[in-house]
């Protein structure tokens, strides 16, 4: 295993597992935090994998994930807000 693969595994275990626990067992606000954390960790994981492969043409995937994760967080925040 290369150093990039070890870093990817560490990110997945150290970041994605707590995010999935928050999403699965928390209240509504905890689930929103878990969603934001999973989006951030997923983006970092993809960036590490791309760096390990040396393919800069794949950088569009984490960029799209950042934009969709941010938009999803805004949508769920709006849904969890007080009703007028």
N, C-alpha and C positions, 0 to 999 in steps of 0.2 A: 504494500500500500504506500502510495506517495503521501507527501505532506498535505497536499490539497484534499485528498480523499479523507484523511484524518480530520482536517479542519471542517470539511462538510459534515462528517459524522458527528463531530462535537457540536456543531451548530444545530443539527437536527435533534440530537438528544437533549442538549442543554437549553434549547429555545422552543422547539416545537412541542415537546412533551408537556411543559407547563402551560403552553397556550392551549393545547387540546384539553387539558384538565380543566382550565378555566371555562372553556367553551362548553364542556360536557356537564359540569357540576355547579357552575356559579349561577348567580342571579342575573337579571337582565344587563346590569351595568358591567358585571364581571365578564359576561359573554362578549360584550362590546370590546372590552379591554383585551380579551383573548383573541378576538378577530383582528384587532390592530396589531397585536404582538405576532400572530401567525403570519400576517402579511409582511411585516418587517423581517422576520426570521426567514421566510420563504425567499424574499428578495436577496437578502445577504447570502443565503445558501446558493441561489442561482448564480450570483456574482462570483462566489468562490469556485463553483464548478466550472464556470466559463473561463476563469483565470487558469484553472488547472488544465483545461483542454487547449487553451491558447487560441480559441476561436472568438475573435472580437465581433463577428457578424451575428452572434447570438445575443448581443447586449440589448436588443429590442425587447426581448421577453421580460427581463426584470423591470425595464422601463414601463411597459404596459401593466405589469403587476403592481407597481407603485401607484400608478394613476387609478387603476381599478380598486385597489385597496383603500385609497384615500376617499374615493367616491362612495364606496360601500360603507365606510365608517361614517361619512356624512349622512347617508340615507338612514342608517340604523339609529344614529343620534337623533335625527328628526322624528323617527317613529317612537323613540323612547321619551321624547319630550312631553311636556304637559299639553293637554288638549285644550284648544281655545273655547 
